[in-house]
């Protein structure tokens, strides 16, 4: 998917899905400078995964297709 330059994340507005549970086990996303940043809500100080918009769309398509369902 290619590397993405690190944008300034200090102004990022993080959000999580309304379908997330209340146990704190969530993935959060933010859009900054045309990049989609993804982080673990339980480890907010770690560096987020940065994806270009096409990479984010591909990830979502794979999730919806069940490619990451390991249960």
HELIX and SHEET records of a PDB file:
HELIX    1   1 UNK A    9  UNK A   11  5                                   3    
HELIX    2   2 UNK A   53  UNK A   64  1                                  12    
SHEET    1   A 4 UNK A  15  UNK A  16  0                                        
SHEET    2   A 4 UNK A  27  UNK A  32 -1                                        
SHEET    3   A 4 UNK A  35  UNK A  40 -1                                        
SHEET    4   A 4 UNK A  49  UNK A  52 -1                                        
END                                                                             
